[in-house]
Amino acid sequence: MRTIHPIFLALAVGGLAVAGHAAAAPISEAKAASIVAEVKAVEARWSADAKTRDPVKFASYYTDDATVMNPFSAVDHGRAAIVADMKATFADPNFELSFAPDEAGVSPDGALAWTQGHCVTSQTDPSSHAKVTSACSYLTLYRRDASGAWKSFQDIATPTPAPKG
């Protein structure tokens, strides 16, 4: 009997899921613009809430099964891991975070949305103990949760060169 390699099975199942997703009816341009505005408003609240240094509040913007990838950190899988990581991060008295989208979009069926933007972080350098500020870029994917709220389910940030000037 021939067996199917797990990677091929995963690709086949993933392909069926994508095919089913692509078959949904497209949304109007007005609806897409409305979703983009909603997601940008979520990000504005989220960036403002980062200043509260509340790890539970910060993590509330993620789905329960979210994945977060930050520079020089372990990957966080799930909201509980995100809360734990942010609790440690917020313990740094020099930690600050701000972010804003430069671009945003929505899938043709309106089920998913994304933002790509810039961010600035400050934290204590472990070697010098000085406050260091770094620029970064991010890509965040969103879907609606059961309540209809837009939540991030994939979030990745990467360092960028400091702005010239």
C-alpha positions in Angstrom: 0.0 0.0 0.0 1.3 3.4 -0.9 1.4 6.1 1.8 1.1 9.8 1.4 3.9 11.9 2.8 2.5 14.3 5.5 3.8 17.4 3.7 1.9 16.5 0.5 -1.2 15.8 2.5 -0.9 19.3 4.2 -0.3 20.9 0.8 -3.4 19.2 -0.6 -5.6 20.2 2.3 -4.2 23.7 2.3 -4.9 23.9 -1.4 -8.5 22.9 -0.9 -8.9 25.5 1.8 -7.5 28.2 -0.5 -9.7 27.0 -3.3 -12.8 27.2 -1.1 -11.8 30.6 0.2 -11.3 31.9 -3.4 -14.7 30.8 -4.4 -16.5 33.3 -2.1 -18.3 36.2 -3.7 -16.2 39.4 -3.9 -17.1 42.4 -1.8 -17.7 45.9 -3.2 -15.1 48.6 -3.3 -17.1 50.5 -0.7 -17.2 47.5 1.6 -13.4 47.0 1.2 -12.8 50.6 2.0 -15.0 50.3 5.1 -13.0 47.2 6.3 -9.7 49.0 5.7 -10.9 51.9 7.8 -12.1 49.6 10.6 -8.7 47.8 10.7 -6.8 51.1 10.7 -8.9 52.3 13.6 -8.1 49.0 15.5 -4.4 49.6 15.0 -4.7 53.2 16.2 -6.4 52.0 19.4 -3.9 49.2 19.8 -0.9 51.5 19.4 -2.4 53.8 22.0 -3.2 50.9 24.3 0.5 49.8 24.2 1.2 52.9 26.3 -0.9 51.5 29.1 1.7 48.7 29.5 -1.1 46.2 30.2 -0.1 42.8 28.7 -3.6 41.4 28.8 -5.0 44.5 27.0 -2.2 44.4 24.5 -2.8 40.7 23.8 -6.6 41.2 23.4 -5.9 42.5 19.9 -4.9 38.9 18.9 -6.9 35.8 18.2 -6.5 32.9 20.7 -4.4 31.1 18.1 -2.3 34.0 16.9 1.4 33.8 16.0 3.7 36.7 16.8 7.3 37.0 15.5 9.4 39.9 16.9 13.0 40.5 16.2 15.5 38.7 18.4 12.7 36.9 20.3 11.2 33.5 20.4 8.0 33.0 18.3 4.9 33.4 20.4 2.1 30.9 19.6 -1.3 31.7 21.2 -2.6 34.6 23.3 -1.3 33.1 26.6 2.2 33.1 25.2 1.8 36.7 24.0 0.6 37.8 27.4 3.6 36.2 29.1 6.0 37.7 26.6 4.5 41.2 26.9 4.5 41.0 30.7 8.2 40.5 30.6 8.6 43.2 27.9 6.5 45.8 29.8 8.7 45.1 32.9 11.5 47.1 31.2 10.9 50.7 32.4 12.4 52.0 29.1 10.1 49.9 26.9 8.0 51.9 24.5 6.2 50.9 21.3 4.3 52.9 18.7 3.2 51.8 15.3 1.0 53.0 12.4 0.0 51.4 9.1 1.4 52.7 5.8 -0.7 50.4 3.7 -3.8 48.3 4.3 -5.9 45.9 2.2 -8.6 43.3 2.3 -9.1 40.0 0.6 -11.6 39.9 -2.3 -14.2 38.2 -0.1 -13.7 40.5 2.9 -12.7 37.6 5.2 -9.1 38.7 5.8 -7.4 42.1 6.1 -3.8 43.2 6.4 -1.7 46.1 7.3 2.0 46.9 6.6 3.5 49.8 8.5 6.3 51.3 10.5 7.0 51.1 14.2 9.4 52.5 16.8 10.5 50.6 19.9 12.6 51.7 22.9 14.1 49.4 25.5 17.0 48.9 27.8 20.2 47.6 26.1 21.2 44.6 28.2 25.0 45.4 27.8 25.1 49.2 28.3 21.8 49.5 30.3 21.1 52.6 28.2 17.8 53.3 26.6 18.0 52.4 22.9 15.4 53.3 20.2 15.0 51.3 17.0 12.9 51.6 13.9 11.0 48.6 12.6 8.5 47.5 9.9 5.6 45.1 10.4 3.0 43.0 8.6 -0.1 42.1 10.4 -2.9 39.8 9.2 -6.4 40.1 10.6 -9.7 38.1 10.6 -12.9 38.6 12.5 -13.4 36.7 15.7 -16.8 35.3 16.8 -17.9 38.7 18.1 -17.2 40.3 14.7 -14.1 42.2 15.9 -11.0 42.4 13.8 -8.2 40.5 15.5 -4.6 39.8 14.4 -3.8 36.1 13.8 -0.3 36.6 12.3 2.0 39.5 13.2 5.6 39.9 12.2 8.0 42.8 12.8 11.5 43.3 11.5 14.2 45.9 12.3 14.8 48.6 9.7 17.6 51.2 9.4 17.1 54.4 11.3 15.5 57.2 9.3 18.0 59.5 7.7 18.2 63.0 8.8 
